[in-house]
Each structure stands twice: as C-alpha cells, then as structure tokens.
Amino acid sequence: MATYSWDKLVDRCLVFTDASRKALLLFLQEAEVELTRKVNMMEHSVTISPPNDAYWFTMSFKDFKEVKTLFHKGNQLRKIEEKDLNLNNSNLPFQGTPSRFYVETTKAGFAPVYKLIFDRIPPDSSIFKLYYWALATPNLIGPTVPGQYHTDLCYYAIAQVTAKANPEIFREFTSLWGQSIMAIKNESADKDLIYNIDEVI
C-alpha cells in the first residue's frame, strides 16, 4: 500500500484547488487527528505502575483516546462502571490483586484528565500493561495513520479550504469525507467481528 509524505498529499490536493500549500498542510494534519478521533485505528501500548497504596493511575499520554485492554500478571482486567465497585467502610477499594477497572474522566481547565480506577488497591510496585487507542500526532514528514487512508485526508482538507470560495466543491468533498469515514468504520467493525469470533473459537 502506497504511503504519502505531506508534500505529496498537498500536491494531490492542488489538483482540485488553488489554495496555499500552508493551508492545505494544516488541514491535512487536522484531518488525520479527526480521522483517529472518529475511528479506532492506532493502537499504542505502555507499561504502567500506580503509585504505592493507590488504586488509580493518571493517564497523562497526550495521544490517549480510550482504553482497549489492560493486563496484570498476564490476566486481562474486565472493564466495569463506577457503580460496580465494592468499597470498604472508608469508601475505598479493598487491598488485593485487581481484576476489574473503570475509566474516570475529569477536566483540568479545558483539557480532559483520564484515570484508571482499579477495583482493588494493588500491592506496591505492581506492573500493568495497557493497550489504548490513540489520537494521531502529526509529524513533520507525513501521516502516521496506515497508508491506505492517506488519500482520504485530502477530502477533508479540500473541503475546508474551499468552504468560502466554492460552496459546491465544499459540499462535494465534505460528502466524500463523510463517506470515507463510514467506509473505514465499517471496515474496522468487520475486523473487530472477525477478531471476536476467533476468540470464541
């Protein structure tokens, strides 16, 4: 599958518009972030260790979107809701090995803050393996999303740069961008279905 640099994608966009290269580059990079916001496609992993005597871990990863899976000593923890926690008389989880967790979302200013909350206070120096869906962090060379989605970014960029000057092209490429998102979502859902069937088998 062909991959593109930002320069090559800008060249591709210029077939349809006379907008500046700088504006197209900015909107292409914005499109990549929007794509990963709408579709889970970039999986990252990290080893984490909660503070001693703590039943939580603050996820300060700038690219964090949502938890995919969490493991402790080779066992996968089950995701629950806050109401499913069993608390002691001090309204804290009991000591022990966690088997479940939920994600608490708060805000610091305008920025979201995500915390993993465990159903047990783990022993000191406990190690967990976290797999999470990430938002794209555009680099200077080219997109970080898989190569088969690079040209889809042009639909978004062309729509944005033509919004005022050419409403017809804006509507056309906004529609193409929306169709691309739906196709990628369907493709992703099919992959998840196949993965889940394989697990059951």
N, C-alpha and C positions, 0 to 999 in steps of 0.2 A: 504494500500500500504506500503510495507516494506521500511524502510529507513536505511541508512548505515552510520556508522562512517567512518572517513578517514582510520582508521586501517583496517576495514572490506573491504573497497574498494581496499586498497593496497593488501590485501590477495587475493582478487578476481583477480586482475591484475597478481599476481605472478603465477597463473595457466598457463599463456601464455608466461611469460618472466622471466628471472633470474636477471632482473635489480635490483638496490638497492632500498630499501624501501624509502629512502630520495628522490631519483629522481622521483619515481612514485608519491609520495605525492605532490611534487612541480608541476608536470604535471597535476595531478588530479585537483589541485586548479586552475591552469591556464585554464584547460578545463571548469571549472564552470564559470569563467569570460567570456570566449569565447562564451559559450552557451548563456549567457544572453546578450552578445553583438549582437549575431545573431538573437535571438528570444526574443520578449517581453513576459516575464513570471513573473517578480517580480514587483508588484505594491506597491509603498510606498505613503504615504500622509503626508502633513505638512501644518501647518498654517503659513502664511507669512504676513508681513506688510511692504510696501515700505517706504523708508524714507520720511519725510514730504516734500511736494512740489516736489516730484519726480514722474516721470511717468515710472519708471523702478524698477526692483528688481533683484539683482545679486544672482543667484542660486549657492551657494558655497557648495552644498552637494556633497561629494566625489563619491557617488554612482549614481549620476544623469546620465540618458541616454537621455530621451526625455519626453516632457510633454504629459500626457494622457488627463486630463481635468483640468479646472480652474474655480472656482466658486467665486462669490462675492454676499453676501446677498441672497444666495440661487439661484442665476441666473448663468447659465453656460455662460462663455465668449466664443466667437467664435474666432477660430484661423484664422489669416489673414497673408498676406505678407506685407513687409515694404512699398511697393508702394501703399497699400490701406489705409495708414494713412492719416487723414485730419489734416493739420498743420496750425498754425496761421502765421502772418507776421514775427514772430521771429523763424519760423521753429520748433515750439514746439507744442505738442498737446494742445487742449483747456482744460480748467478746467471742471470737471464733473465726473459722475459715469462711469467707464469703462464698455464697453460691448464687446470689442474685444482686441486681443493681438497678438503679434508675438514674436518669439524667435530669439534674436540676438546672433550670435556666433563669438567670437573673440579669441585671444590667449594671454596668459601671459607666455612668454618663450615658452616651448613646450606644455604647458597644455591648453586645451580649457577652455574658460570662457563663460558661458551661462547667458543671461539676458532676463527677461521677459520685454517686452516693451508694455505698455498699450496705448490704443487709446485716453484716457483722463487722465489728472492729477487728481488722486483721492483725496478726502478730507483727511486731516491729520488723522493718526491713523486708516486708512482703513484696514480691515482684509480680506484676501483671503484664500481660501482652494485650495491647489494644490495637484493633484494626478499625479504621474510621474512613468515612467518605470525606474527601477533601474538596475544597474550592480551588480552582486554578489560581496560580500565582504567576502571571505572565513574566517571562524573562526577556532578555534583550535580543535573543536570536530568533525564536519562533514559538508557536503554541506548544503547551505541554500536554494537551489532550491528545488522544490517539489520532494518528494521521488521517484515518478515514473521515474524520469530522472537520478537518481544517477548512475545506472549501465552504462548508455550511456557515462559517463565521462571516463570510462575505455578505450573505443575505442581510444579516443584522447591520453590518457596517454601511452597506449601500443604502439601506432604508433610512438610517439615521442622518447621513449626510445629505440626503435629498428631501428630507421632511418638509422644508420650507420652499425650496426652489422648484420641486417637481412632485406634487402630491400623488400623481399617478404612479410614478416609479416607487415612491414611498409605500403606497398600498400594495403594489405587486410584490416587493421584496419583504415587506412585513409578513405578507401571507406565506411566502416561501420559507421564511424563518420559522413561522409557526408550524408549517408542515414538516420541516426538518426536525423540530423539537418533538413532535408527536411520533414521527417515524423512529427517532432514537429512543424515545421512551418505550415504544412497543418492542423494539429490538432488545432493550435492556430487560423488559418484563419477560420476554421469551427465554432469555438466558437464565434469569432467576428461576423460572419454572423448571427448566431442564436441570438446573443445579439441585433444586429441592427434590425432584423426582429421583435423581441419582442418590441423594442422601437416604431417601426412604428405601430404595432398593438395596 
